[in-house]
């Protein structure tokens, strides 16, 4: 026998428990001259070595990381890909990304050697200015992606821009 419901309360209106935060798992691999998938930045909560060639990095919800994928064959480089990913918070949307489970928010995607190297140079500049790339504003990574798409120069991430980002976070 079902318990009695409050008058006017539908079955679908009953409160469900909030979803638990789900960490993301980023799969990494290295096979000499063939596959190299590695993290450029990001602080995993845990890293698991699966075998000689593969490992998995676990990131907490809200964490940001940069994964680079390089594939080669007998004739040279077959693929360059860089993604800046953010682990989704509960109720956030997430995109499916190969090698990332269950999914992540894609803040930046760069394909091709020239574009990947341009983003790597931007990351180097951010690190040289003393800013952790994990703490950079998500809007900056999206702006970089948009600039890459239209072949415009990449914007610099300055200390002033970072201070404004941190001030916006303090207001929320």
Rosetta silent file (secondary structure, phi, psi, omega in degrees, C-alpha in Angstrom):
SEQUENCE: XXXXXXXXXXXXXXXXXXXXXXXXXXXXXXXXXXXXXXXXXXXXXXXXXXXXXXXXXXXXXXXXXXXXXXXXXXXXXXXXXXXXXXXXXXXXXXXXXXXXXXXXXXXXXXXXXXXXXXXXXXXXXXXXXXXXXXXXXXXXXXXXXXXXXXXXXXXXXXXXXXXXXXXXXXXX
SCORE:     score description
SCORE:     0.000 S_00000001
   1 L     0.000  132.692 -179.827    0.000    0.000    0.000 S_00000001
   2 L   -78.041  142.826  175.411    1.333    3.421   -0.989 S_00000001
   3 L   -67.488  152.126 -179.274    1.584    6.155    1.675 S_00000001
   4 L   -69.147  140.487  178.338   -0.938    8.927    1.405 S_00000001
   5 L   -95.476  156.448  174.740    0.195   12.026   -0.449 S_00000001
   6 L   -63.947  147.070 -179.943   -0.466   15.579    0.601 S_00000001
   7 L   -57.621  133.304  176.634   -3.528   17.017   -1.109 S_00000001
   8 L    79.922    0.159 -178.655   -2.684   18.432   -4.519 S_00000001
   9 L   -93.046  123.512  178.904    0.869   17.011   -4.560 S_00000001
  10 L   -82.432  159.160  179.645    1.744   15.125   -7.702 S_00000001
  11 H   -63.413  -36.338 -177.688    4.092   12.132   -7.684 S_00000001
  12 H   -75.286  -14.141 -176.392    6.595   13.980   -9.874 S_00000001
  13 H   -88.042   -7.985  178.632    6.626   16.973   -7.489 S_00000001
  14 L   -63.597  140.668 -177.352    8.125   15.059   -4.554 S_00000001
  15 L   -69.350  131.124  174.397   11.566   16.340   -3.694 S_00000001
  16 L   -99.397  151.528  177.881   14.400   14.146   -4.875 S_00000001
  17 L   -63.786  145.388  179.886   17.737   14.222   -3.122 S_00000001
  18 L   -64.691  148.973 -178.721   20.199   16.574   -4.790 S_00000001
  19 L   -67.803  145.284  177.036   22.723   14.845   -7.036 S_00000001
  20 L   -75.650  146.851  176.100   26.089   14.100   -5.508 S_00000001
  21 L   -60.592  133.165 -178.919   29.048   15.903   -7.042 S_00000001
  22 L  -109.700  118.999  176.160   30.577   13.651   -9.665 S_00000001
  23 L   -71.534  161.361  174.988   34.308   13.871  -10.281 S_00000001
  24 E  -105.976  150.102  177.411   35.625   13.459  -13.804 S_00000001
  25 E  -114.807  122.534  179.376   38.191   10.906  -14.847 S_00000001
  26 E  -106.659  122.167 -178.395   40.649   11.919  -17.570 S_00000001
  27 E   -87.881  131.945 -177.806   42.399    9.024  -19.285 S_00000001
  28 E  -121.779  150.450 -177.249   46.053    9.569  -20.164 S_00000001
  29 E  -152.195  155.716  174.500   48.335    7.405  -22.309 S_00000001
  30 E  -149.542  118.273  171.067   51.830    7.192  -23.731 S_00000001
  31 E  -130.189  116.354 -171.390   53.105    4.854  -26.430 S_00000001
  32 L   -52.203  131.441  179.072   56.396    6.084  -27.859 S_00000001
  33 L    66.417    6.114 -178.791   56.101    7.608  -31.368 S_00000001
  34 L  -126.323  -54.495 -173.688   52.371    6.751  -31.511 S_00000001
  35 E  -137.175  133.395  172.428   50.236    8.186  -28.715 S_00000001
  36 E  -145.141  108.053  177.313   50.852   10.845  -26.101 S_00000001
  37 E  -120.205  116.301 -174.378   47.924   12.108  -24.052 S_00000001
  38 E  -143.116  168.243  178.026   49.038   14.192  -21.070 S_00000001
  39 E   -95.930  129.539  174.936   48.038   16.988  -18.743 S_00000001
  40 E   -84.755  -40.297  172.154   49.597   20.409  -19.308 S_00000001
  41 E  -151.189  163.513 -178.939   48.085   21.769  -16.093 S_00000001
  42 L   133.121  145.715 -179.417   45.577   20.692  -13.493 S_00000001
  43 L  -114.034   94.912  179.694   45.660   19.289   -9.983 S_00000001
  44 L   -69.329  147.069  175.083   44.093   15.823   -9.892 S_00000001
  45 L   -69.134  -38.862 -179.468   42.660   14.595   -6.614 S_00000001
  46 E  -150.694  148.112  176.842   44.023   11.157   -7.396 S_00000001
  47 E  -128.717  129.945 -177.419   46.005    9.547  -10.180 S_00000001
  48 E  -115.916  126.826  175.660   45.829    5.826  -10.899 S_00000001
  49 E   -88.950  119.836 -177.472   48.446    3.962  -12.928 S_00000001
  50 L   -89.015  -43.343  175.705   46.666    1.275  -14.938 S_00000001
  51 L  -162.373 -165.566 -177.556   49.655   -0.230  -16.743 S_00000001
  52 L   -60.606  -27.317 -171.700   52.892    0.846  -18.462 S_00000001
  53 L  -107.803  -20.606 -170.941   51.027    2.948  -21.002 S_00000001
  54 E  -127.004  147.790  171.288   47.892    4.225  -19.313 S_00000001
  55 E  -147.228  165.614  179.702   46.851    6.180  -16.256 S_00000001
  56 E  -130.690  134.065  177.834   43.740    7.980  -15.085 S_00000001
  57 E  -110.588  132.116 -178.516   43.541   11.338  -13.319 S_00000001
  58 E  -105.703  127.595 -177.963   40.522   12.117  -11.147 S_00000001
  59 E  -117.627  137.927  178.610   39.386   15.760  -10.814 S_00000001
  60 L   -70.975  156.170  176.663   36.968   17.210   -8.264 S_00000001
  61 L   -56.348  135.232 -179.036   33.864   19.100   -9.455 S_00000001
  62 L    90.793  -14.073 -178.834   34.783   22.619  -10.554 S_00000001
  63 L   -71.664  148.597 -179.659   38.448   21.751  -11.161 S_00000001
  64 E  -115.267  139.777  176.683   40.079   22.908  -14.398 S_00000001
  65 E  -144.937  164.112  177.669   42.683   20.983  -16.374 S_00000001
  66 E  -124.051  118.838  179.260   44.340   21.069  -19.780 S_00000001
  67 E  -108.672  131.932  177.985   44.675   17.823  -21.713 S_00000001
  68 E  -115.564  134.295  178.803   46.873   17.564  -24.777 S_00000001
  69 E  -121.148  126.415  175.739   46.557   14.730  -27.257 S_00000001
  70 E  -126.599  128.574  176.637   49.217   13.962  -29.831 S_00000001
  71 E  -122.735  139.354  178.611   48.928   11.029  -32.234 S_00000001
  72 E  -130.665  165.284  175.691   51.582    9.924  -34.677 S_00000001
  73 E  -141.503 -167.148 -177.491   52.054    7.303  -37.355 S_00000001
  74 L   -63.669  -19.960 -175.581   54.833    6.101  -39.653 S_00000001
  75 L  -103.108    0.025  178.931   54.670    9.350  -41.621 S_00000001
  76 E   126.785 -152.243 -176.917   54.749   11.819  -38.711 S_00000001
  77 E   -73.686  131.790  178.454   52.181   13.665  -36.673 S_00000001
  78 E  -105.364  -26.774 -176.130   48.574   12.702  -37.305 S_00000001
  79 E  -155.815  134.805  167.171   46.801   14.798  -34.649 S_00000001
  80 E  -122.652  128.182  177.251   47.412   17.717  -32.282 S_00000001
  81 E  -147.058  135.921  177.181   44.580   18.567  -29.913 S_00000001
  82 E  -128.232  134.185  176.717   44.413   20.691  -26.758 S_00000001
  83 E  -134.147  131.377  169.173   41.382   21.002  -24.502 S_00000001
  84 E   -98.687  119.735 -172.942   40.890   23.071  -21.388 S_00000001
  85 E  -119.074  149.522  174.298   38.227   21.205  -19.425 S_00000001
  86 E  -126.421  130.929  176.293   36.256   21.925  -16.288 S_00000001
  87 L   -68.296  128.470 -176.065   34.652   19.231  -14.153 S_00000001
  88 L   -71.821  148.635  172.660   30.953   20.076  -13.926 S_00000001
  89 L   -85.176  165.728  176.167   29.271   20.954  -10.650 S_00000001
  90 L   -55.597  139.604 -179.605   25.925   19.356   -9.750 S_00000001
  91 L    73.710    0.599  174.857   23.182   20.547  -12.116 S_00000001
  92 L   -82.367  153.379  174.318   25.777   21.872  -14.631 S_00000001
  93 L   -81.637  159.947  178.723   25.707   20.720  -18.206 S_00000001
  94 L  -148.346  147.426  177.383   28.603   18.722  -19.613 S_00000001
  95 E   -98.083  151.897  173.982   29.724   17.665  -23.054 S_00000001
  96 E   -78.208  131.420  179.685   30.835   14.181  -23.941 S_00000001
  97 E  -131.579  128.085  177.692   34.564   14.103  -24.557 S_00000001
  98 L   -61.343  130.057  179.791   36.445   11.026  -25.711 S_00000001
  99 L    87.343    5.693  177.998   38.807    9.965  -22.949 S_00000001
 100 E  -132.985  123.699  179.357   36.910   11.866  -20.237 S_00000001
 101 E  -127.255  141.883    0.005   34.174   10.232  -18.206 S_00000001
 102 E   -81.250  -14.746  179.653   31.410   10.970  -17.566 S_00000001
 103 E   164.319  172.474 -177.730   31.917   14.311  -19.384 S_00000001
 104 E  -151.464  166.214  172.563   33.232   17.833  -18.868 S_00000001
 105 E   -87.347  123.795  179.086   32.620   21.456  -19.750 S_00000001
 106 E   -87.502  111.551  178.491   34.842   22.347  -22.696 S_00000001
 107 E   -87.839  -31.867 -178.743   36.254   25.806  -22.060 S_00000001
 108 E  -153.630  137.534  173.247   38.713   25.728  -24.972 S_00000001
 109 E  -134.489  126.645  177.746   39.459   23.370  -27.833 S_00000001
 110 E  -126.769  128.133  178.608   42.374   23.844  -30.206 S_00000001
 111 E  -118.483  138.623  178.855   43.082   21.474  -33.100 S_00000001
 112 L   100.761  146.753 -174.417   46.211   21.467  -35.236 S_00000001
 113 H   -58.926  -45.368 -177.094   49.852   22.050  -34.440 S_00000001
 114 H   -62.177  -46.038 -178.839   49.849   25.808  -35.050 S_00000001
 115 H   -68.994  -40.746  179.140   46.817   26.499  -32.849 S_00000001
 116 H   -62.632  -43.619  179.698   47.958   24.154  -30.070 S_00000001
 117 H   -65.932  -33.336  176.586   51.385   25.803  -29.983 S_00000001
 118 H   -65.268  -42.142  178.616   49.757   29.256  -29.835 S_00000001
 119 H   -68.408  -39.747  177.689   47.690   28.210  -26.807 S_00000001
 120 H   -60.695  -38.220  176.762   50.753   26.614  -25.183 S_00000001
 121 H   -64.604  -39.103  177.723   52.585   29.932  -25.598 S_00000001
 122 H   -65.231  -39.899  178.059   49.646   31.715  -23.918 S_00000001
 123 H   -65.064  -42.058  177.171   49.741   29.211  -21.032 S_00000001
 124 H   -59.439  -41.689  179.676   53.496   29.749  -20.672 S_00000001
 125 H   -64.887  -38.693  178.001   52.932   33.513  -20.501 S_00000001
 126 H   -63.622  -44.857  179.859   50.273   33.060  -17.815 S_00000001
 127 H   -66.296  -37.382  179.109   52.611   30.898  -15.742 S_00000001
 128 H   -66.192  -26.653  177.773   55.487   33.350  -16.190 S_00000001
 129 L   -82.440    0.749  176.677   53.308   36.118  -14.769 S_00000001
 130 L    87.470   13.699 -179.272   52.865   34.037  -11.611 S_00000001
 131 L  -104.098  134.761  176.294   49.240   33.039  -12.179 S_00000001
 132 L   -73.666  124.248 -179.757   48.115   29.422  -11.887 S_00000001
 133 H   -59.235  -24.541  177.722   46.415   28.455  -15.184 S_00000001
 134 H   -67.727  -23.943 -177.037   43.825   26.488  -13.177 S_00000001
 135 H   -95.298    0.889 -178.974   42.656   29.765  -11.583 S_00000001
 136 L   -68.484  146.411 -179.671   42.257   31.663  -14.877 S_00000001
 137 L   -60.651  136.485  178.204   38.751   32.919  -15.685 S_00000001
 138 H   -60.294  -32.665  179.406   36.675   30.522  -17.778 S_00000001
 139 H   -64.950  -29.988  176.939   35.677   33.459  -19.979 S_00000001
 140 H   -65.161  -46.265 -179.651   39.320   33.947  -20.924 S_00000001
 141 H   -62.009  -37.876  178.125   39.612   30.365  -22.205 S_00000001
 142 H   -67.265  -37.870  177.575   36.406   30.817  -24.213 S_00000001
 143 H   -63.705  -42.493  177.693   37.739   34.083  -25.646 S_00000001
 144 H   -59.547  -44.409  178.172   40.958   32.336  -26.692 S_00000001
 145 H   -60.679  -41.433  178.510   38.894   29.659  -28.449 S_00000001
 146 H   -66.329  -40.566  178.890   36.857   32.298  -30.269 S_00000001
 147 H   -65.276  -39.139  176.936   39.988   34.185  -31.328 S_00000001
 148 H   -61.434  -41.195 -177.085   41.541   30.957  -32.641 S_00000001
 149 H   -62.096  -33.479 -177.513   38.394   30.253  -34.649 S_00000001
 150 L  -105.282   12.466  176.809   38.583   33.601  -36.465 S_00000001
 151 L    56.244   44.023  176.180   42.394   33.624  -36.710 S_00000001
 152 L  -103.260  158.666  177.299   42.822   36.715  -34.540 S_00000001
 153 L   -61.505  145.245 -178.986   45.724   37.334  -32.134 S_00000001
 154 L   -77.718  140.244  179.466   45.218   35.774  -28.722 S_00000001
 155 L   -74.614  150.735  176.136   44.537   38.170  -25.850 S_00000001
 156 L   -83.095  146.007  175.182   46.999   38.392  -22.985 S_00000001
 157 L  -101.636  104.069 -173.465   45.847   37.369  -19.526 S_00000001
 158 L   -94.477  167.537  176.311   47.126   40.145  -17.303 S_00000001
 159 H   -62.382  -35.458  178.853   47.321   40.522  -13.540 S_00000001
 160 H   -65.446  -43.035  178.523   44.604   43.202  -13.774 S_00000001
 161 H   -63.476  -39.895  179.862   42.284   40.832  -15.633 S_00000001
 162 H   -67.263  -40.582  178.058   42.973   38.123  -13.052 S_00000001
 163 H   -62.204  -39.660  177.645   42.290   40.530  -10.160 S_00000001
 164 H   -64.775  -40.263  177.384   38.950   41.453  -11.756 S_00000001
 165 H   -61.341  -45.131  179.597   38.112   37.744  -12.110 S_00000001
 166 H   -66.096  -36.515  177.726   38.908   37.142   -8.456 S_00000001
 167 H   -66.755  -39.534  176.887   36.855   40.188   -7.401 S_00000001
 168 H   -61.816  -39.338  179.584   33.842   38.926   -9.386 S_00000001
 169 H   -66.027  -33.605 -179.796   34.138   35.570   -7.608 S_00000001
 170 H   -70.795  -25.505 -179.465   34.161   37.281   -4.213 S_00000001
 171 H   -77.593  -20.595 -176.100   30.880   39.043   -5.034 S_00000001
 172 L   -82.837    0.000    0.000   29.014   35.817   -5.698 S_00000001
